[in-house]
């Protein structure tokens, strides 16, 4: 935690802000302990203390069908998103930003951008237990302003953008994507 940070602009490129969950993301995981599990079973291991202590993907696992386990057992994501306890220190630091930009590729035919699933997580959205999209404005972290996301939005310092068909790697590998969507926020 950096109480004295001097960051002006934060740009996040297809980051799993609210976690990951989904069959395509799960199929891309190459972790031996998860090899014989399906996406619908992984929560049984991901929320174990041993997995939480040693596997970053377990810290990012947010299974909407088992949200109460996520809230109870996940030792990382619910804390940094202010879902588990008072996050006033995190909020104060986040609100020091002059601008926060969250970019992600959007895909109507799949929830996977080639790196994160659901892709909506990259712009603070997610899916509910039935797989239906829930946008940022309807989630508790925004409504309750747990770490300052709503405040940044209300003060015009938050930019979230979905870019049609921009794959996960294109943010850093495609010059046109970089010049069009990232560079304007850096100059």
C-alpha positions in Angstrom: 0.0 0.0 0.0 1.4 3.3 -1.0 -0.1 6.2 0.9 2.3 8.6 -0.7 1.9 7.6 -4.3 2.2 10.2 -7.0 0.4 8.3 -9.7 -1.5 10.7 -12.0 -3.1 8.2 -14.4 -3.8 4.5 -14.0 -4.4 2.6 -17.2 -5.5 -1.0 -16.9 -5.4 -3.3 -19.9 -7.9 -6.2 -19.8 -7.2 -6.7 -16.1 -9.4 -9.1 -14.1 -10.7 -6.4 -11.8 -13.5 -8.5 -10.4 -11.9 -11.9 -10.9 -12.1 -14.7 -13.4 -14.5 -17.5 -14.0 -15.6 -19.4 -17.1 -15.1 -22.5 -19.2 -12.7 -21.0 -21.8 -10.5 -19.3 -19.1 -10.5 -22.6 -17.1 -9.6 -24.6 -20.2 -6.5 -22.4 -20.6 -5.2 -23.0 -17.0 -2.3 -25.4 -16.8 -2.2 -26.2 -13.1 -1.8 -29.9 -12.3 -4.1 -29.7 -9.2 -6.9 -28.5 -11.4 -6.4 -30.9 -14.3 -9.3 -33.3 -13.5 -11.8 -30.7 -12.5 -14.4 -28.9 -14.5 -15.1 -25.2 -14.3 -18.1 -26.0 -12.1 -16.0 -27.9 -9.6 -12.9 -25.7 -9.3 -14.4 -23.7 -6.5 -14.0 -26.7 -4.2 -10.2 -26.3 -4.5 -9.8 -22.6 -5.3 -11.3 -21.5 -2.0 -9.2 -23.9 0.1 -6.7 -22.1 2.4 -3.8 -23.9 0.7 -4.9 -22.8 -2.8 -5.5 -19.2 -1.6 -2.0 -19.1 -0.1 -0.2 -20.5 -3.1 -2.1 -19.9 -6.4 -2.8 -16.5 -7.8 -5.5 -17.9 -10.0 -7.3 -19.1 -6.8 -7.1 -15.5 -5.5 -8.8 -14.3 -8.7 -11.4 -17.1 -8.8 -14.9 -15.5 -8.4 -17.5 -18.1 -9.1 -20.9 -16.4 -9.4 -22.7 -19.7 -8.6 -20.8 -19.8 -5.2 -20.5 -16.2 -4.4 -20.9 -16.7 -0.7 -17.8 -18.9 -0.7 -15.9 -16.3 -2.7 -16.8 -13.7 0.0 -16.0 -16.0 2.9 -12.9 -17.8 1.6 -11.1 -15.7 -0.9 -8.2 -14.0 0.8 -7.3 -11.4 -1.8 -9.8 -9.9 -4.3 -12.7 -9.2 -1.9 -10.3 -7.2 0.3 -8.8 -5.0 -2.4 -12.2 -4.3 -3.8 -13.6 -3.4 -0.4 -16.1 -6.2 -0.3 -15.0 -7.7 2.9 -14.0 -4.9 5.3 -13.7 -1.2 5.5 -11.3 -0.1 2.7 -10.9 3.6 3.7 -7.1 3.5 3.2 -7.4 1.8 -0.2 -10.2 4.3 -1.1 -8.1 7.3 -0.1 -5.2 6.1 -2.2 -7.4 5.3 -5.2 -9.0 8.7 -5.0 -5.6 10.4 -5.3 -5.7 9.4 -9.0 -6.4 12.2 -11.5 -7.7 9.6 -14.0 -8.3 5.8 -14.0 -8.8 4.1 -17.3 -10.0 0.5 -17.7 -9.9 -1.0 -21.2 -11.1 -4.4 -22.3 -12.1 -6.2 -25.5 -15.8 -7.0 -25.9 -17.1 -10.2 -27.5 -20.7 -10.9 -28.1 -20.1 -14.6 -29.0 -18.0 -15.5 -26.0 -17.1 -14.4 -22.5 -13.4 -14.9 -23.1 -11.0 -12.3 -24.5 -8.1 -14.7 -24.8 -6.9 -13.9 -21.3 -9.7 -13.2 -18.9 -13.2 -14.5 -18.5 -15.7 -13.0 -18.2 -14.2 -10.1 -20.2 -16.6 -7.7 -18.5 -14.4 -8.0 -15.4 -11.9 -5.8 -17.2 -14.3 -2.8 -16.9 -15.7 -3.7 -13.5 -18.6 -5.7 -14.7 -19.3 -9.4 -14.2 -21.8 -12.1 -14.7 -24.4 -13.4 -12.3 -25.0 -17.1 -11.4 -26.9 -17.7 -14.6 -24.1 -16.1 -16.8 -26.0 -12.9 -17.5 -24.0 -9.8 -17.7 -24.1 -7.3 -14.8 -22.7 -3.9 -15.5 -20.5 -2.0 -13.1 -23.2 0.5 -12.0 -25.3 -2.3 -10.6 -22.7 -4.0 -8.5 -22.2 -3.4 -4.8 -18.6 -2.2 -5.2 -19.9 0.7 -7.3 -23.3 1.3 -5.5 -21.6 1.3 -2.1 -18.5 3.1 -3.4 -16.4 0.6 -1.5 -13.0 1.9 -2.7 -13.9 5.0 -4.7 -14.9 3.7 -8.1 -18.3 5.6 -8.0 -16.6 8.7 -6.7 -14.1 8.7 -9.6 -17.0 8.2 -12.0 -19.0 11.1 -10.5 -16.0 13.4 -10.6 -15.3 12.6 -14.3 -12.0 10.8 -13.5 -13.1 7.3 -14.5 -13.1 6.0 -18.0 -14.2 2.5 -18.8 -14.1 1.4 -22.5 -15.1 -1.8 -24.2 -13.4 -2.2 -27.6 -15.1 -4.6 -29.9 -13.0 -7.7 -30.7 -9.8 -6.4 -29.1 -8.1 -9.6 -27.9 -6.3 -9.8 -24.7 -2.8 -9.6 -26.2 -3.7 -6.9 -28.7 -3.3 -4.2 -26.0 0.5 -4.7 -26.0 1.1 -6.4 -29.3 -0.9 -4.3 -31.8 0.4 -0.9 -32.5 -2.9 0.4 -33.8 -4.7 -0.7 -30.6 -2.1 0.9 -28.5 -2.1 4.2 -30.5 -5.9 4.4 -30.6 -6.9 3.4 -27.1 -4.0 3.7 -24.8 -1.7 6.5 -25.9 -4.3 9.2 -25.7 -4.5 8.7 -22.0 -0.8 8.9 -21.5 -0.1 12.2 -23.2 
